[in-house]
Amino acid sequence: MNLVRLLALSTVFLTTTLAASAQAPSPPPENITVTATKLREMMEQFVKSSIVATHITGKIARWEKGICPVAVGQSPAIISMVTAQVKAVAAAVGAPVDADKSCTPNIEIVFSTTPQALLDNIKRDDPDYLGYAMSSSERAALATISRPVQAWYETETVDLDGVRRVDSAKRLGMGITMSNFTAFAMPATSGVNHAPIDLPYATYARVTGNHINDGTHSAFHHIVIIVDSNKLVGQKLGPLGDYIAVLALTQLSSLDACQQLPSITSNFATGCEQKSDGITTIDASYLRGLYKMDADKGLLFQQSDIADKMLKDAEGR
């Protein structure tokens, strides 16, 4: 069932409960002298503490198709502001944006007073939207509301030929039949077993064979972001919209990390006093690095690409 149609049945649409206030500028940072080496270490730590490697390729996923956000559960004015904010941030950091007004939504933002019931419906009707899970216990853990704003990522693997396959432990491949290159004479006979090897549930991807750049990469296929409206009464819409925009453009390793560097991702971290009134220069630099990195490279090279971009931004290069 299409998630938007499902939401129309399962989500209680709210009146405006969020304070749609203008985004205030962040205070200027203190003047602190930091060596280039220390700055590089800080950038690398930020990247390592932020990224998630996908299960299939072990690489970082990002959007390759144009994003098409849709939101429900608030007034038309707030819905319009949130989706416009996501698109604006995406365009600013180099992420693709689908300009077609009738595009098929691939980022679904839901404001709900019953978030767990909504997630239960997604688990029942569209379980792959929750992300990759090897077992029913892993899927049950994914299908649990634990934060006021939370996101779920369905990824896909793209091979050397551009073939895309959604990452799913439950979706079996079409199967592969391989030539038997290890044929050998059977015991007590001069005959050789040339029968092909049949792998009925396997999937495959064309690669270069290069260990640094193998020709495969990971991309987002669909993202669901659920906002628990019960816990966000009185929140400023500007910072909330920026927080949602970051979740819509990158999968973070933890939503409870209090970052050393200024970041809007710390806004909902438990016990973190560091708050931002919008996306910081660090957040924007990280996202620009993500959308400029070489997607085919291995994880360590991708981390380095992003950190390099962040360092150049910090040094004004």
SEZA-425021 format. One line per 10 residues: number of its first residue (from 0); their letters; for each residue x, y, z of N, C-alpha, C, CB. Coordinates in steps of 0.05 Angstrom, whole numbers, plus 5000, padded with zeros to 4 digits. Atoms other than C-alpha are relative to their C-alpha. Glycine has a CB too. Layout:
# residues N
NUM	A	X,Y,Z,X,Y,Z,X,Y,Z,X,Y,Z ~ ...
END
This chain:
# residues 317
0	MNLVRLLALS	5017,4976,5000,5000,5000,5000,5018,5025,5000,4981,5000,5024 ~ 4985,4975,5001,5026,5069,4983,4999,5014,5027,4989,5019,4978 ~ 4998,4990,4973,5050,5102,5047,4983,5025,5004,5028,5006,5007 ~ 5016,4975,4997,5016,5169,5034,4970,4993,5003,5004,5018,4976 ~ 5029,5008,4997,4948,5134,5025,4996,4988,5027,4992,4980,4977 ~ 5002,5012,4974,4962,5094,5087,4998,5021,5022,5024,4981,5005 ~ 5000,4979,4980,4976,5157,5126,4973,5014,5002,5022,5020,4994 ~ 5026,4987,5000,4910,5187,5105,4980,4985,5017,4989,5003,4971 ~ 5018,5016,4984,4876,5130,5142,5009,4998,5029,4997,4972,4988 ~ 4989,5007,4973,4922,5121,5202,5010,5024,5016,5022,4981,4997
10	TVFLTTTLAA	4988,4977,4986,4947,5191,5219,4979,5021,5007,5023,5013,4983 ~ 5018,4978,4993,4908,5243,5257,5012,5026,4992,4994,5000,5031 ~ 4989,4975,5009,4919,5308,5221,4996,5021,5021,4987,5008,4973 ~ 4999,4980,4978,4937,5364,5268,4995,5028,4990,5026,4998,5014 ~ 5000,4971,5005,4923,5437,5270,5028,5010,5006,4978,5015,5017 ~ 4973,4990,4996,4983,5482,5275,5007,5001,5029,5002,5029,4988 ~ 4991,5001,4972,5019,5465,5340,5028,5009,5003,4996,4973,5012 ~ 4972,4992,4999,5088,5486,5321,5002,5031,4996,5017,4986,4977 ~ 4996,4971,5003,5112,5558,5327,5016,5005,4975,5014,5012,5025 ~ 4986,4995,5026,5128,5579,5256,5015,5026,5002,4979,5000,4976
20	SAQAPSPPPE	4985,4975,4996,5179,5630,5276,5023,5002,4981,5011,5001,5029 ~ 4977,4996,5018,5235,5660,5235,5024,4988,5012,5004,5030,4994 ~ 4976,5012,4991,5301,5626,5240,5020,5022,5008,5012,4982,4978 ~ 4982,4980,4990,5348,5667,5283,5028,4993,4993,4998,5003,5031 ~ 4972,5007,5007,5421,5673,5263,5015,4989,5023,5014,5025,4989 ~ 4984,5011,4980,5471,5632,5301,5020,5020,5010,5014,4974,4990 ~ 4980,4981,4990,5517,5671,5348,5027,4994,4988,5002,4999,5031 ~ 4974,5004,5011,5587,5681,5321,5017,4982,5018,5015,5026,4994 ~ 4983,5017,4984,5637,5628,5344,5023,5016,5013,5011,4977,4984 ~ 4978,4987,4987,5692,5646,5393,5025,4997,4983,5005,4989,5028
30	NITVTATKLR	4975,5001,5014,5760,5661,5364,5019,4980,5014,5014,5028,4997 ~ 4983,5021,4988,5801,5597,5378,5020,4993,4979,4983,4976,5009 ~ 4978,5008,5018,5868,5581,5346,5002,4970,5000,5026,5013,5008 ~ 4999,5029,5003,5867,5510,5319,5021,4994,4978,4972,4989,4994 ~ 4980,5007,5020,5926,5479,5282,4986,4984,4978,5022,4983,5012 ~ 5011,5014,5023,5914,5448,5213,4997,4970,5007,5017,5004,4975 ~ 5001,5028,4993,5929,5379,5241,4977,4994,5019,5027,4991,5014 ~ 5023,5003,4981,5880,5387,5299,4974,5003,4986,5003,5019,5023 ~ 5025,4995,5015,5827,5415,5252,4993,4975,4983,5003,5025,4982 ~ 5004,5024,5016,5836,5355,5206,4989,4977,5018,5026,4991,4985
40	EMMEQFVKSS	5009,5021,4981,5828,5308,5266,4971,5004,5008,5018,4999,5025 ~ 5028,4994,4992,5764,5343,5287,4981,4994,4977,4998,5030,5008 ~ 5017,5006,5023,5736,5337,5216,4996,4970,4997,5011,5013,4975 ~ 5001,5029,5003,5753,5264,5212,4983,4987,5022,5028,4988,5001 ~ 5017,5010,4978,5721,5251,5280,4971,5005,4995,5009,5011,5027 ~ 5028,4993,5006,5658,5287,5259,4989,4981,4979,4998,5029,4991 ~ 5009,5018,5021,5654,5245,5196,4996,4971,5011,5020,4999,4977 ~ 5002,5027,4989,5667,5179,5232,4977,4996,5019,5026,4992,5014 ~ 5022,5003,4981,5616,5193,5285,4973,5005,4987,5004,5020,5023 ~ 5026,4993,5014,5563,5212,5233,4991,4978,4981,5003,5026,4985
50	IVATHITGKI	5007,5017,5023,5566,5161,5176,4990,4972,5008,5023,4998,4982 ~ 5009,5028,4998,5532,5094,5167,5007,4986,4974,4969,4998,5006 ~ 4994,5016,5023,5558,5041,5120,4976,4981,4994,5026,4984,5003 ~ 5022,5018,5007,5505,5001,5082,5008,4971,5003,4990,5006,4971 ~ 4995,5028,4996,5499,4926,5092,5012,4986,4976,4975,4986,5009 ~ 4992,5014,5024,5510,4906,5020,5028,5008,4990,4980,5004,4978 ~ 4975,4990,5011,5568,4949,4995,5020,5008,5022,4996,5023,4982 ~ 4983,4990,4979,5596,4973,5062,5009,5029,4994,5024,4983,5002 ~ 4993,4973,5007,5596,5044,5033,4978,5019,5010,5003,5003,4969 ~ 5019,4980,4991,5559,5109,5048,4979,5005,4979,5015,5027,5007
60	ARWEKGICPV	5022,4994,5019,5491,5120,5016,4995,5030,4998,4975,4984,5008 ~ 5009,4972,5004,5467,5186,4987,4980,4999,4978,5024,5019,4993 ~ 5020,4998,5021,5414,5209,4939,5014,5002,4973,4981,5023,5004 ~ 4991,4998,5028,5428,5197,4865,4977,5009,4982,5012,4974,4990 ~ 5024,4990,5013,5357,5207,4841,4991,5026,5013,4976,4978,5001 ~ 5009,4975,4989,5325,5275,4850,4981,4995,5024,4986,5016,4979 ~ 5017,5004,4977,5293,5281,4918,4972,5012,4995,5012,5013,5026 ~ 5028,4991,5004,5217,5290,4920,4986,4997,5027,4985,4984,4978 ~ 5012,5002,4973,5195,5305,4992,4970,5006,5000,5015,5019,5019 ~ 5028,4995,4995,5123,5303,5015,4996,4999,5030,4981,4980,4985
70	AVGQSPAIIS	5005,4999,4972,5096,5319,5084,4970,5000,5005,5013,5024,5014 ~ 5028,5001,4993,5030,5306,5119,4998,5004,5031,4986,4973,4991 ~ 5005,4999,4972,4999,5318,5187,5001,5028,5013,5019,4983,5014 ~ 5000,4972,4990,5004,5394,5193,4984,5018,4981,5029,5010,5003 ~ 5015,4981,5017,4972,5456,5163,5015,5003,4973,4997,5028,5014 ~ 4987,4997,5026,4986,5469,5089,5023,5019,5001,4980,5010,4980 ~ 4978,4981,4999,5030,5529,5107,5025,4987,5011,4992,5024,5017 ~ 4977,5013,4988,5075,5488,5152,5011,4978,4982,4993,4988,5028 ~ 4992,5021,5019,5076,5430,5103,5017,5012,4977,4976,4985,4988 ~ 4986,4987,5022,5098,5477,5048,5027,5010,5008,4983,5023,4989
80	MVTAQVKAVA	4975,4990,4990,5152,5508,5091,5020,4978,5004,4996,5016,5026 ~ 4981,5022,4994,5182,5441,5112,5011,4988,4974,4985,4979,5017 ~ 4990,5012,5025,5185,5411,5042,5018,5019,4985,4976,4992,4983 ~ 4983,4980,5014,5213,5476,5013,5027,5002,5014,4986,5028,5000 ~ 4975,4999,4985,5266,5476,5068,5018,4976,4993,4995,5001,5030 ~ 4985,5024,5008,5287,5405,5051,5012,5004,4972,4982,4975,5001 ~ 4990,4995,5028,5293,5423,4977,5022,5021,4999,4977,5008,4982 ~ 4980,4978,5000,5331,5487,4992,5027,4991,5010,4990,5024,5016 ~ 4975,5010,4989,5382,5452,5035,5014,4981,4981,4995,4986,5027 ~ 4989,5019,5019,5390,5396,4984,5014,5015,4977,4978,4983,4989
90	AAVGAPVDAD	4988,4985,5022,5403,5446,4928,5026,5014,5008,4980,5020,4989 ~ 4977,4985,4991,5452,5485,4970,5025,4983,5004,4994,5014,5026 ~ 4977,5018,4995,5496,5424,4985,5006,4982,4976,4995,4983,5024 ~ 4994,5015,5024,5494,5394,4915,4985,4973,4998,5028,4994,5000 ~ 5017,5024,5003,5442,5339,4926,4980,5004,4978,4986,4993,5027 ~ 5019,4997,5022,5396,5325,4867,4971,5005,5010,5000,4975,4982 ~ 5028,4993,4993,5326,5355,4870,4983,4996,4975,4998,5029,5010 ~ 5019,5004,5022,5268,5332,4826,4982,5025,4997,4982,4974,5004 ~ 5015,4975,5004,5238,5395,4796,4971,4996,4990,5014,5017,4980 ~ 5027,5007,5010,5175,5359,4770,4980,5002,5023,5000,4972,4987
100	KSCTPNIEIV	5020,4997,4979,5115,5381,4812,4984,4975,5004,4982,5024,4993 ~ 5016,5025,4997,5082,5314,4799,5018,4976,5005,4983,4995,4975 ~ 4981,5022,4996,5144,5273,4819,4989,4980,5021,5027,5011,5009 ~ 5007,5021,4981,5136,5208,4858,5015,5004,5026,5005,4972,4989 ~ 4986,4995,4975,5152,5221,4932,5019,4978,5007,4980,5004,5023 ~ 4981,5019,4990,5214,5187,4957,5010,5007,5028,5024,4997,4981 ~ 4996,4993,4972,5220,5225,5023,4973,5007,5012,5021,5025,5003 ~ 5027,4996,4989,5157,5221,5066,5003,5009,5029,4983,4974,4998 ~ 4997,4988,4974,5154,5266,5127,4972,5001,5013,5012,5029,4998 ~ 5026,5003,4988,5098,5251,5175,4999,5012,5028,4992,4970,5001
110	FSTTPQALLD	5005,4990,4973,5075,5292,5235,4976,4984,5011,4994,5031,5000 ~ 5021,5018,4990,5034,5245,5278,4998,5001,5030,5005,4971,4991 ~ 5005,5002,4971,5003,5242,5347,5001,4970,5009,4973,5012,5008 ~ 4999,5029,4994,5005,5165,5343,5023,4987,4984,4973,4986,4994 ~ 4978,5009,5017,5075,5151,5315,5005,4970,5001,5025,5014,5009 ~ 4995,5029,4999,5082,5079,5340,4979,4985,4984,5000,4991,5029 ~ 5021,5013,5016,5015,5059,5310,5006,5003,4970,4972,5011,5007 ~ 4993,4996,5027,5037,5090,5245,5023,4982,4991,5008,5029,4995 ~ 4978,5017,5006,5103,5053,5247,4992,4970,4999,5023,5004,5020 ~ 5010,5027,5001,5067,4988,5262,4987,4994,4973,4979,4995,5023
120	NIKRDDPDYL	5012,5003,5026,5027,4998,5198,5021,4997,4978,4981,5024,4994 ~ 4979,5001,5020,5090,5010,5158,5014,4972,5002,5021,5022,5004 ~ 4988,5026,4997,5121,4946,5187,4983,4978,4988,5005,4994,5030 ~ 5018,5020,5011,5060,4907,5166,4997,5002,4970,4972,5003,5013 ~ 5006,4997,5028,5049,4936,5097,5024,5006,4982,4980,5022,4997 ~ 4976,4993,5015,5117,4963,5074,5025,4996,5016,4998,5030,4990 ~ 4978,5005,4981,5170,4929,5117,5027,5009,4989,5001,4971,5006 ~ 4974,4992,5011,5227,4946,5069,5006,5030,5005,5002,4994,4970 ~ 4997,4972,4994,5215,5020,5085,5016,5004,5026,4973,5014,5002 ~ 4986,4998,4974,5245,5006,5154,5030,4998,4997,4990,4979,5019
130	GYAMSSSERA	4971,5004,5004,5313,4989,5125,5007,4970,5000,5015,5015,5021 ~ 4990,5027,5002,5356,4927,5120,4998,4985,5027,5028,5000,4989 ~ 5002,5016,4975,5341,4872,5172,5004,4971,4992,4972,5005,5014 ~ 4994,5028,5005,5368,4801,5174,4981,4981,5014,5028,4994,5009 ~ 5018,5018,4985,5317,4774,5223,4975,5016,5010,5015,4989,5025 ~ 5025,4988,4990,5248,4787,5252,5006,5017,5025,4979,4979,5007 ~ 4994,4984,4976,5280,4812,5317,5013,5026,4992,5019,4984,5018 ~ 4988,4975,5010,5322,4863,5278,4979,5018,4989,5021,4994,4979 ~ 5022,4984,5012,5260,4886,5241,4983,5012,5022,4983,4984,4981 ~ 5017,4990,4977,5221,4892,5307,5015,5023,5014,4995,4978,5020
140	ALATISRPVQ	4984,4978,4987,5278,4935,5336,4999,5025,4983,5029,4991,5004 ~ 5002,4977,5018,5276,4980,5274,4972,5013,5003,5005,4991,4971 ~ 5028,4990,4999,5200,4987,5281,4992,5010,5027,4981,4979,4990 ~ 5006,4990,4973,5204,5022,5348,5005,5030,5001,5017,4985,5021 ~ 4997,4971,4997,5193,5096,5361,5016,5005,5026,4973,5014,5001 ~ 4983,4995,4977,5248,5120,5408,5007,5030,5002,5025,4983,4999 ~ 4991,4972,5000,5257,5194,5390,4977,5018,4990,5025,5003,4983 ~ 5021,4982,5010,5214,5256,5377,5001,5004,4970,5003,5027,5013 ~ 4997,5000,5030,5242,5258,5305,5018,4977,4993,5011,5028,4990 ~ 4986,5025,5006,5264,5193,5274,4998,4994,4970,4990,4976,5017
150	AWYETETVDL	5000,5005,5029,5282,5168,5204,5007,4971,4995,5020,5018,4986 ~ 4995,5027,5009,5284,5101,5168,5008,5001,4970,4975,4982,5004 ~ 4987,4998,5026,5325,5088,5105,4999,4974,4985,5029,5010,5004 ~ 4999,5023,5019,5313,5040,5048,5021,5007,4979,4971,4995,4987 ~ 4978,4994,5018,5377,5036,5007,4999,4981,4976,5027,4997,5015 ~ 4998,5017,5024,5395,5006,4940,5030,4999,4992,4983,5010,4977 ~ 4973,5003,5010,5459,4980,4908,5000,5003,4970,5011,4971,5008 ~ 4997,4994,5029,5481,5005,4840,5027,4988,4991,4999,5031,4994 ~ 4975,5012,5009,5532,4964,4801,5013,5014,4977,4994,4971,4992 ~ 4984,4987,5021,5581,4979,4746,4984,5007,4975,5024,4982,4992
160	DGVRRVDSAK	5018,4995,5023,5526,4975,4692,4977,5018,5006,4990,4973,4990 ~ 5022,4983,4993,5480,5021,4730,4975,4985,5009,4994,5019,4978 ~ 5023,5016,4991,5434,4964,4751,4995,5005,5029,5004,4970,4994 ~ 5007,4993,4973,5397,4982,4815,4984,4977,5013,4985,5026,5001 ~ 5015,5021,4985,5373,4931,4867,4996,5010,5028,5015,4973,4999 ~ 5006,4992,4973,5338,4949,4931,5013,4981,5020,4969,5002,5005 ~ 4987,5016,4980,5376,4924,4992,4979,4988,5019,5021,5016,5016 ~ 5020,5013,4983,5332,4873,5027,5009,4971,5005,4973,5001,4987 ~ 4993,5027,4993,5349,4810,5065,4978,4980,4994,5007,4998,5030 ~ 5023,5018,5006,5279,4783,5050,4994,4998,4971,4976,5011,5015
170	RLGMGITMSN	5005,5001,5028,5278,4798,4976,5021,4982,4987,4999,5028,4987 ~ 4981,5019,5012,5310,4738,4941,5007,5009,4972,4989,4972,5000 ~ 4991,4994,5027,5350,4746,4877,4987,4982,4979,5030,4998,4998 ~ 5011,5016,5022,5330,4718,4809,5015,4973,4996,5000,5015,4974 ~ 4985,5025,5003,5383,4664,4815,5022,5002,4980,4982,4978,4993 ~ 4977,5000,5018,5449,4650,4780,5007,4971,4993,5024,5015,5012 ~ 4989,5026,5008,5473,4590,4740,5029,5005,4990,4983,4987,4978 ~ 4972,4995,5006,5549,4587,4738,5013,4975,4987,5016,5007,5025 ~ 4984,5022,5012,5596,4545,4695,5017,4987,5022,5017,5009,4976 ~ 4984,5015,4980,5632,4491,4734,5029,5000,4991,4989,4971,5003
180	FTAFAMPATS	4972,4998,5007,5704,4514,4728,5018,4982,5016,5009,5029,5005 ~ 4984,5018,4984,5727,4464,4780,4993,4971,4995,4996,5006,5030 ~ 5008,5027,5007,5703,4402,4743,5024,4981,5004,4990,4998,4971 ~ 4979,5019,4996,5743,4341,4762,4989,4972,4997,5013,5003,5029 ~ 5008,5027,5004,5741,4266,4750,4987,4989,5025,5024,4982,4991 ~ 5014,5011,4977,5692,4230,4795,5015,4974,5008,4971,4994,4993 ~ 4987,5025,4991,5719,4172,4838,4991,4975,4985,4994,4996,5030 ~ 5006,5026,5013,5723,4104,4804,4989,5003,4972,4981,4984,5017 ~ 5009,4996,5027,5707,4134,4736,5018,5019,4985,4971,5010,5000 ~ 4984,4982,5016,5742,4169,4680,4984,5025,4991,5012,4986,4975
190	GVNHAPIDLP	5017,4978,5008,5683,4216,4670,5005,5025,5016,4971,4992,5002 ~ 4996,4974,4986,5686,4290,4689,4972,5013,5005,5019,5019,4985 ~ 5025,4987,4993,5629,4326,4724,5000,5028,4989,4995,4999,5030 ~ 5001,4973,5012,5614,4386,4679,4973,5014,5006,5003,4998,4970 ~ 5026,4988,4994,5545,4401,4709,5004,5029,5011,4984,4983,5020 ~ 4998,4973,4990,5535,4476,4720,4992,5002,5030,4983,5020,4983 ~ 5007,4995,4972,5528,4504,4791,4976,5018,5000,5024,5012,5016 ~ 5025,4985,4999,5457,4528,4805,4997,5013,5027,4976,4982,4994 ~ 5005,4985,4975,5447,4583,4857,4974,5015,4997,5024,5021,5006 ~ 5026,4990,5007,5372,4594,4854,4991,5026,5013,4980,4979,5007
200	YATYARVTGN	5009,4976,4986,5365,4652,4904,5021,5022,5001,4992,4993,5028 ~ 4977,4981,4998,5430,4690,4891,4994,5025,4984,5025,4987,4990 ~ 5000,4976,5015,5437,4761,4867,5029,5007,4993,4986,5023,5015 ~ 4973,4995,5009,5497,4792,4834,5003,5029,4991,5008,4981,4977 ~ 4995,4973,5009,5530,4857,4813,5026,5000,4984,5002,5020,5024 ~ 4975,4998,5015,5582,4874,4760,5019,5020,5013,4994,5009,4971 ~ 4980,4983,4987,5646,4904,4789,5025,5001,4983,5007,4989,5028 ~ 4975,4997,5015,5714,4927,4765,5021,4980,5008,5010,5028,5003 ~ 4979,5017,4989,5754,4880,4809,5021,5016,5015,5012,4984,4979 ~ 4981,4983,4986,5793,4940,4836,4992,5003,5029,5001,5028,4986
210	HINDGTHSAF	5006,4999,4971,5798,4941,4912,4995,5028,5010,5022,4987,5016 ~ 5003,4972,4992,5799,5017,4916,4973,5011,4989,5023,5017,4991 ~ 5024,4989,5014,5743,5033,4866,4988,4977,4984,5008,5024,4982 ~ 5010,5025,5012,5702,4971,4850,4976,5004,4981,4993,4981,5021 ~ 5022,4995,5019,5647,5004,4809,4972,4998,5012,5002,4982,4978 ~ 5026,5001,4987,5590,4992,4859,4997,5023,5020,4995,4973,5014 ~ 5005,4979,4980,5558,5044,4904,4972,4997,5011,5005,5028,4989 ~ 5026,5001,4986,5500,5054,4951,4985,5026,4997,5003,4993,5030 ~ 5017,4976,5003,5442,5102,4943,4975,4997,5017,4993,5005,4970 ~ 5026,5001,4986,5378,5120,4980,4979,4993,4979,4994,5026,5014
220	HHIVIIVDSN	5023,5006,5017,5315,5090,4951,4975,5013,5011,4996,4969,4999 ~ 5024,4989,4988,5263,5115,5001,5007,5007,5029,4976,4981,4998 ~ 4996,4992,4972,5264,5152,5068,4973,5008,5012,5020,5024,5002 ~ 5024,4992,4985,5209,5158,5120,5010,5015,5025,4983,4975,5009 ~ 4993,4984,4976,5215,5212,5174,4974,5005,5016,5014,5027,4992 ~ 5024,4997,4984,5165,5211,5231,5006,5020,5023,4991,4973,5012 ~ 4997,4979,4979,5156,5271,5277,4977,4995,5020,4999,5029,4988 ~ 5020,5004,4978,5121,5258,5344,4990,5027,5008,5012,4984,5024 ~ 5011,4974,4995,5077,5319,5348,4995,5005,5030,4975,5005,4984 ~ 5005,4997,4971,5062,5306,5422,5024,5012,5014,4993,4973,5012
230	KLVGQKLGPL	4976,4991,4986,5134,5322,5440,5013,5025,4989,5020,4977,4999 ~ 4987,4977,5013,5146,5382,5396,4983,5026,5001,5005,4993,4972 ~ 5016,4976,4997,5094,5433,5418,5018,5023,5008,4977,4995,5021 ~ 4984,4976,4994,5126,5502,5418,5027,5001,4987,5003,5002,5029 ~ 4974,5000,5014,5186,5482,5376,5000,5020,4978,5007,4972,4990 ~ 4998,4982,5022,5211,5533,5327,5001,4984,4974,5025,5018,5002 ~ 5002,5015,5025,5196,5511,5256,5026,5000,4984,4977,5010,4983 ~ 4975,4997,5016,5262,5537,5226,5020,4978,5007,5012,5027,5004 ~ 4981,5021,4993,5310,5493,5266,4989,4972,4996,5007,5003,5029 ~ 5012,5026,5004,5262,5434,5263,5001,4992,4970,4971,4999,5010
240	GDYIAVLALT	4998,5006,5029,5258,5440,5187,5028,4994,4991,4989,5023,4985 ~ 4972,5006,5007,5334,5442,5182,5008,4972,5010,5018,5022,5011 ~ 4993,5026,4989,5340,5381,5227,4988,4978,4982,4989,4997,5029 ~ 5013,5019,5018,5290,5344,5183,5015,4998,4973,4971,5007,4995 ~ 4985,4999,5025,5329,5366,5121,5025,4983,5001,5006,5029,4992 ~ 4976,5016,4998,5393,5335,5147,4994,4971,5000,5015,5008,5026 ~ 5008,5028,4999,5358,5270,5163,4991,4990,4972,4977,4995,5020 ~ 5010,5007,5027,5329,5271,5092,5023,4997,4980,4981,5021,4990 ~ 4978,5000,5019,5398,5277,5060,5023,4982,5008,5011,5028,4997 ~ 4979,5018,4991,5443,5232,5102,4990,4982,5023,5025,5016,5009
250	QLSSLDACQQ	5007,5018,4978,5436,5172,5148,5022,5002,5021,4997,4970,4990 ~ 4982,4996,4978,5468,5187,5215,5003,4975,5017,4991,5023,5017 ~ 4996,5024,4984,5499,5133,5258,4985,5001,5027,5030,4996,5005 ~ 5015,4997,4975,5465,5161,5320,4986,5027,5000,5018,4996,5024 ~ 5014,4974,4997,5412,5214,5333,5004,5010,5029,4970,4996,4994 ~ 4996,4993,4972,5436,5216,5406,5028,5009,5005,4992,4977,5017 ~ 4972,4992,4996,5507,5239,5393,5002,5030,5004,5017,4991,4975 ~ 4995,4972,4995,5528,5305,5423,5027,5007,4987,5001,5007,5031 ~ 4975,4996,5016,5579,5329,5371,5018,5020,5013,4992,5009,4972 ~ 4980,4981,4990,5643,5364,5390,4999,5027,4984,5028,4988,4998
260	LPSITSNFAT	5003,4976,5017,5634,5412,5331,4971,5008,4999,5011,4994,4972 ~ 5028,4990,5001,5571,5456,5325,4985,4986,4978,4999,5030,4996 ~ 5016,5015,5019,5517,5415,5291,4971,4999,5009,5011,4971,4996 ~ 5028,5002,4994,5442,5416,5287,4992,4971,5008,4983,5010,4977 ~ 5006,5028,4993,5445,5340,5294,5001,4995,5030,5019,4981,4986 ~ 4999,5002,4970,5458,5352,5369,4975,5010,5013,5024,5015,5011 ~ 5023,4986,4988,5392,5388,5379,4982,4981,5016,4984,5012,4978 ~ 5018,5018,4986,5353,5326,5401,5016,4978,5014,4980,4988,4981 ~ 4984,5020,4986,5411,5288,5432,4995,5003,5030,5031,5004,4994 ~ 5006,5000,4972,5396,5268,5504,5023,5013,5016,4994,4972,5010
270	GCEQKSDGIT	4980,4988,4982,5432,5312,5555,5020,5018,4986,5015,4979,5014 ~ 4981,4983,5014,5467,5353,5502,4991,5029,5002,5002,4992,4970 ~ 5007,4972,4996,5468,5427,5519,5004,5017,4975,5015,5012,5023 ~ 4993,4986,5025,5494,5447,5450,4976,5000,4981,5025,4988,4987 ~ 5022,4997,5018,5436,5472,5408,5006,5020,4978,4974,5008,5016 ~ 4996,4982,5022,5435,5506,5340,4973,5010,4990,5015,4986,4977 ~ 5024,4988,5011,5384,5553,5310,4996,4993,4971,5000,5030,5004 ~ 5003,5008,5028,5394,5522,5241,5024,4983,4993,4998,5024,4982 ~ 4978,5015,5010,5442,5483,5199,5026,5016,5003,4996,4992,4970 ~ 4975,4986,4995,5513,5501,5218,5018,4998,4975,5014,4990,5025
280	TIDASYLRGL	4980,5002,5022,5573,5512,5172,5012,4972,4999,5022,5022,5003 ~ 4989,5027,4999,5598,5444,5195,4981,4981,4987,5005,4991,5030 ~ 5020,5017,5013,5533,5410,5175,5000,5003,4970,4972,5006,5011 ~ 5000,4994,5029,5533,5444,5107,5025,4989,4987,4997,5030,4995 ~ 4975,5009,5011,5606,5427,5096,5000,4969,4998,5023,5010,5017 ~ 5002,5029,5001,5594,5354,5114,4983,4990,4977,4989,4990,5027 ~ 5018,5009,5021,5535,5348,5067,5012,5006,4972,4974,5015,5002 ~ 4987,4994,5026,5574,5382,5010,5022,4978,4994,5013,5028,5000 ~ 4980,5021,5003,5630,5332,5022,4988,4973,4992,5017,4997,5025 ~ 5014,5025,5006,5581,5274,5021,4992,4999,4971,4975,4998,5018
290	YKMDADKGLL	5010,5000,5027,5552,5295,4954,5021,5007,4979,4977,5020,4998 ~ 4977,4997,5019,5621,5308,4923,5018,4976,5001,5015,5025,5006 ~ 4981,5023,4997,5656,5244,4947,4997,4981,4977,4995,4986,5027 ~ 5001,5021,5021,5672,5187,4899,4984,4977,5012,5029,4991,4992 ~ 5018,5020,4990,5614,5140,4910,5009,4972,4996,4972,5004,4988 ~ 4991,5027,5006,5650,5080,4881,5023,4991,5018,5010,4999,4971 ~ 4978,5007,4983,5708,5082,4930,4991,4986,5025,5016,5025,5007 ~ 5006,5013,4975,5712,5042,4994,4995,5019,5022,5023,4982,5007 ~ 5009,4984,4978,5689,5068,5061,5021,5019,5010,4990,4983,5022 ~ 4979,4983,4989,5756,5094,5086,5007,5023,4981,5025,4983,5006
300	FQQSDIADKM	4995,4979,5020,5768,5132,5021,4977,5020,5000,5004,4988,4972 ~ 5023,4981,4999,5698,5162,5025,5002,5018,5024,4974,4984,5000 ~ 4996,4984,4976,5710,5185,5096,5021,5021,4996,5008,4982,5024 ~ 4978,4982,5005,5775,5217,5074,4991,5022,4981,5024,4986,4989 ~ 5011,4980,5019,5740,5252,5015,4984,5021,5014,4984,4986,4978 ~ 5018,4981,4986,5688,5283,5060,5016,5018,5019,4979,4985,5016 ~ 4984,4985,4981,5739,5304,5113,5017,5021,4985,5018,4982,5017 ~ 4985,4981,5017,5782,5336,5058,4984,5024,4992,5011,4985,4975 ~ 5018,4979,5008,5723,5376,5033,4994,5019,5023,4974,4989,4988 ~ 5006,4984,4976,5706,5399,5104,5024,5017,5007,4992,4982,5023
310	LKDAEGR	4976,4985,4993,5778,5420,5116,5004,5023,4981,5025,4981,5000 ~ 4997,4978,5020,5781,5460,5051,4980,5022,5005,4997,4989,4972 ~ 5020,4979,4993,5716,5495,5070,5009,5016,5024,4973,4986,5005 ~ 4992,4986,4976,5743,5512,5138,5023,5019,4995,5008,4980,5022 ~ 4977,4984,5007,5807,5540,5108,4994,5020,4978,5023,4983,4993 ~ 5008,4981,5020,5769,5579,5056,5012,4994,4972,5008,5027,5008 ~ 4988,5008,5026,5798,5539,4998,4979,4989,4981,5022,4979,5004
END
